[in-house]
Amino acid sequence: MQLWSRYMLTYGASQARATELRGGHRAPVEPFTVVSVDPDRIEYLVEDDGYPNQIRRESVFSPPKFKHAGRVVGGDWDDTDHRFEATDVYRGFEARFERGVPWHETEFYRTSVAYIEDGIELWGCTSERDFERRCEFVESLYGSIADDGYRSQSELATASSDALGDDPSAIETVTDEITVCVGRDGELLFMDGRNRLSIAKILDIDRIPVWIMVRHEGWQRTRDRLAVDPSRWRALPEQVRNHPDLDDLRPGPDRE
């Protein structure tokens, strides 16, 4: 395992263990859980828009992401009405791939280039030409997923000889997945991976892998109660029983 991967893995595991001890949690707080979900289930964002952290003075969960792995966080960060499909990013992708609108005619393109021209580096782009190349990359990504299906980062790493050296199981294959946080009622809130989530929604893909980065303490209480008393399972609403973050607590017969 690469040195950086080992550091991230150790950091996340230590933080998760400290969280369990500090909060008295009975259900495990797994820092690098990847679950399979319907992309349409991810409706809202943690942040207030789909642009990266560079444009914000403050972020709910500031980068790097792995520093938040294994955290259980209270507060009102999950009380959001910011819809993913209302973001400039998603609408730009939708305009391009569903209606054939040129990138430069989308609000997403115009706003991104305006930020870049103001001196804000977005997605590694420092010029409009850089951003044009990024749009070309997105076109390629869309075509790849449309032709070959949606593949996890682990599958992509295994298929690529230079993706992660000789260790396709490295933790980057988890943290590079679409990232979500779980709100108090179990809602999956978007955190990172806007390109792939937009494409998955537009292509109407059934299931995608996502990494659970942070859980709300209200949701962790639900997990804790199930860990202590599995008989509570049958009293849960069906949508909660089918929640991917409860698979590790699901009673035997319900695993089928």
C-alpha positions in Angstrom: 0.0 0.0 0.0 1.3 3.4 -0.9 2.5 5.6 2.1 -0.2 8.2 1.6 -2.9 5.6 1.4 -1.7 4.0 4.6 -1.8 7.4 6.3 -5.3 8.1 5.2 -6.5 4.6 6.2 -4.8 4.9 9.7 -6.2 8.4 10.2 -9.7 7.4 9.3 -9.7 4.2 11.4 -8.3 6.1 14.4 -10.9 8.9 14.1 -13.7 6.4 13.8 -12.6 4.5 16.9 -12.3 7.8 18.8 -15.8 8.7 17.7 -17.2 5.4 18.9 -15.6 5.7 22.3 -16.5 9.4 22.7 -20.1 9.0 21.7 -20.6 5.6 23.2 -21.8 4.3 19.9 -22.9 0.6 19.7 -23.0 0.4 15.9 -19.7 0.6 14.2 -18.6 3.9 12.7 -17.0 2.7 9.5 -14.8 5.5 8.0 -14.6 4.1 4.4 -18.0 2.5 3.7 -18.9 2.3 0.0 -22.6 1.4 -0.7 -24.6 0.9 -3.8 -27.5 3.4 -4.3 -29.9 4.7 -6.9 -28.5 8.0 -8.0 -32.0 9.5 -7.9 -31.9 9.0 -4.2 -29.3 11.8 -3.9 -31.5 14.9 -4.2 -29.8 17.5 -2.1 -26.4 18.9 -1.4 -24.5 19.6 1.9 -23.0 22.7 0.4 -25.1 25.4 -1.2 -24.1 24.8 -4.8 -22.3 22.4 -7.0 -19.0 24.4 -7.5 -15.9 23.3 -5.6 -14.6 24.7 -2.3 -12.4 27.3 -4.0 -15.3 29.7 -4.4 -16.4 29.5 -0.8 -15.2 31.5 2.2 -16.4 28.7 4.5 -17.4 25.1 3.8 -19.5 22.7 5.9 -16.8 20.0 5.6 -13.6 21.7 4.3 -11.1 19.6 2.4 -9.3 17.2 2.5 -12.2 14.8 2.6 -10.4 12.0 4.3 -10.1 14.1 7.4 -13.8 13.7 7.9 -13.9 10.0 7.4 -15.5 8.3 10.4 -17.0 11.5 11.9 -20.4 11.7 13.5 -21.5 15.3 13.5 -24.6 17.0 15.0 -26.0 20.3 14.2 -28.2 21.6 11.3 -25.8 20.9 8.4 -28.2 18.4 7.0 -31.1 20.9 7.0 -30.8 21.9 3.4 -33.1 22.8 0.5 -30.3 23.0 -2.1 -31.2 20.5 -4.9 -28.4 18.9 -6.9 -30.4 19.1 -10.1 -30.9 22.8 -9.6 -27.1 23.5 -9.7 -25.4 25.2 -12.6 -23.2 22.1 -13.0 -26.1 19.6 -13.4 -28.1 21.9 -15.6 -25.0 22.5 -17.8 -24.5 18.7 -18.2 -28.2 18.3 -18.9 -28.2 21.0 -21.5 -25.1 19.5 -23.2 -25.9 15.8 -23.2 -29.7 15.9 -23.4 -30.3 18.9 -25.7 -27.0 19.2 -27.5 -26.3 22.8 -26.3 -22.7 23.8 -26.9 -20.7 24.1 -23.6 -20.0 27.8 -24.1 -23.7 28.6 -24.2 -24.4 27.1 -20.8 -24.6 29.1 -17.6 -22.2 26.5 -16.1 -19.5 27.3 -18.6 -20.0 31.1 -18.4 -19.9 31.2 -14.6 -16.9 28.8 -14.4 -14.9 30.9 -16.8 -15.8 34.1 -15.0 -14.4 32.6 -11.7 -11.3 31.5 -13.5 -10.8 34.9 -15.1 -11.1 36.4 -11.6 -8.1 34.4 -10.5 -9.9 31.4 -8.9 -8.5 28.1 -10.0 -11.3 25.6 -10.6 -10.7 21.9 -11.2 -7.1 22.7 -11.9 -8.1 25.2 -14.6 -6.4 28.6 -14.7 -7.5 29.7 -18.2 -10.6 29.4 -20.5 -8.6 27.0 -22.7 -7.9 24.8 -19.6 -11.6 24.7 -18.9 -12.4 23.9 -22.6 -10.1 20.9 -22.2 -11.9 19.9 -19.0 -15.2 20.0 -20.9 -13.5 17.7 -23.5 -12.6 15.3 -20.6 -16.2 15.4 -19.4 -17.4 14.5 -23.0 -15.0 11.5 -22.9 -16.2 10.5 -19.5 -19.8 10.6 -20.5 -19.1 8.5 -23.6 -17.2 6.0 -21.6 -20.0 5.5 -19.1 -22.7 5.5 -21.8 -20.8 2.8 -23.7 -19.2 0.7 -21.0 -21.5 1.3 -18.0 -20.7 2.9 -14.7 -17.6 1.4 -13.0 -16.4 1.9 -9.5 -13.0 3.5 -8.9 -11.7 0.1 -7.8 -12.7 -1.4 -11.1 -11.2 1.5 -13.0 -7.9 1.2 -11.1 -7.7 -2.5 -11.8 -8.3 -1.9 -15.5 -5.7 0.8 -15.6 -2.0 -0.1 -15.4 -1.0 3.3 -14.2 -4.0 4.3 -12.1 -2.7 3.6 -8.6 0.6 1.8 -9.2 0.5 -1.8 -8.1 -2.2 -1.4 -5.5 -5.7 -1.0 -7.0 -7.2 -1.7 -3.5 -5.6 1.5 -2.1 -7.9 3.8 -0.1 -8.0 6.4 -2.9 -10.4 4.0 -4.7 -12.8 4.7 -1.9 -12.3 8.4 -1.4 -12.5 9.1 -5.1 -16.0 7.7 -5.4 -19.0 10.0 -5.4 -19.1 11.2 -1.8 -22.2 11.6 0.4 -23.1 12.4 3.9 -26.0 10.9 5.8 -28.5 13.3 7.4 -30.4 12.6 10.6 -33.3 10.9 8.8 -31.0 8.9 6.6 -31.1 11.2 3.6 -28.1 10.9 1.3 -26.6 14.4 0.7 -24.2 15.1 -2.1 -20.7 16.2 -1.1 -18.3 15.5 -4.0 -18.2 13.8 -7.4 -20.5 16.2 -9.4 -19.3 15.0 -12.8 -20.1 11.3 -12.3 -23.3 11.9 -10.4 -24.6 14.3 -13.1 -23.8 11.7 -15.8 -25.3 8.8 -13.8 -28.6 10.8 -13.4 -28.7 11.9 -17.0 -28.1 8.3 -18.2 -30.7 7.0 -15.8 -28.2 4.5 -14.3 -29.8 2.2 -11.8 -27.1 1.8 -9.1 -23.8 3.6 -8.4 -21.2 3.2 -5.7 -20.9 6.0 -3.2 -18.6 6.6 -0.2 -20.3 7.6 3.1 -18.0 10.3 4.5 -19.9 11.7 7.5 -23.0 10.6 9.5 -25.3 12.9 11.4 -25.5 12.0 15.1 -29.3 11.6 14.8 -28.8 8.9 12.1 -26.0 7.2 14.2 -28.5 7.0 17.0 -30.8 5.0 14.7 -27.9 2.7 13.9 -27.0 2.4 17.6 -30.6 1.5 18.6 -30.7 -1.3 16.0 -27.3 -2.6 17.1 -28.6 -2.8 20.7 -32.1 -4.2 19.9 -32.5 -5.8 16.4 -36.2 -6.3 17.2 -36.7 -2.6 16.3 -36.0 -3.4 12.7 -39.6 -4.4 11.9 -41.0 -1.1 13.2 -38.9 0.9 10.8 -40.5 2.5 7.7 -39.8 0.4 4.6 -37.6 3.1 3.1 -35.4 3.2 6.2 -35.2 -0.6 6.3 -33.9 -0.5 2.7 -31.3 2.1 3.6 -27.8 1.1 2.3 -26.1 2.3 5.5 -28.1 -0.3 7.5 -26.9 -3.3 5.6 -24.3 -4.1 8.2 -27.1 -4.2 10.9 -29.8 -6.0 9.0 -31.2 -9.1 10.7 -30.5 -12.4 9.0 -33.8 -13.0 7.1 -33.9 -9.4 5.9 -30.5 -9.8 4.2 -32.2 -11.6 1.3 
